[in-house]
């Protein structure tokens, strides 16, 4: 499945769809010139209002991530892949959620970053490896 | 802050509207001065406890119930004067589960409906019947509650009406079929412009389809707003109280106004988190939100 929505996520649904498409590009399940599901298909699959899917596709189009071929649907732009801009945008989303969660728990950004470093260092010791 | 809760949607662009709609049953007030505004193309979710007046409002919109005061309009048609014309434009799933004459088979009832509906889409009706696993040979009177609901949904959708009034559309369906029905509804919306008014207890399952919410409490429409306004004006605030302790409050209003109200109480806003549509609607329903 290309896109899954998290019912606990409080962000607007279209942003979640945008992020999931970015994620698919970064992990490589979606590549340059691949077709995106039609608005109708994705709306039915996610049980969301088709306008929400349209809004997400328009936002991605404005960013140059996808383009519309008239009468054929929406496709990933030729130059787009798991490039740095995509990775950065995705990392930003993950970081925003983590920061929000930390603040909710009464923690500051510095404490969160310190703990992430500590955990990542621990993973390296255990033979865990960085995703990149 | 009543004004903020009733976003000004104007009258002209509404596919469904009521004006001062009031209905009493003896001493009980089912609807009190209700002014529904369902913009054309909206998926409007009407929430309320049992007996809040949702089904009465639906029947009044079809002129199946005469209001004591006020009026109802569908596509600009006053339904008390032009009920048949208005009903022809509406696909209706009623709260009750009687789908039609009990002696007919489902297939016979569908052929009958097709003959009376100029816009009946036979290919779509066949597709829906397969998707909903409806047996055309089964008698309407012998249908289970869930199967009667499937038949009612097919009858409401297959003539592709500009307006859908769905009163607890997934009532009586098992979880898998519920999801299938909602996916069919999403497809239906993608296929053509449709205005949908849904009354349901199961806000979570339709919240991703809805773009407008109305809240009925004791026959009164206590809130009516679009999704963005709900997101913006009903929030959960984490505050630091004067004594240094933290507390959570669900408040409605623009963030700046809420912060001012809280500041007057000596509380400082630490975070204002938007609520999911379901939580926002339930908060309005429970009257727990100070304005």
Interface residues (C-beta under 8 A of the other chain):
Chain A: X5 X7 X8 X10 X12 X13 X39 X40 X43 X44 X45 X46 X47 X48 X49 X50 X51 X52 X100 X103 X104 X106
Chain B: X43 X179 X182 X183 X184 X186 X187 X189 X190 X191 X204 X205 X208 X209 X210 X211 X231 X238 X246 X270 X271 X273 X274 X275 X276
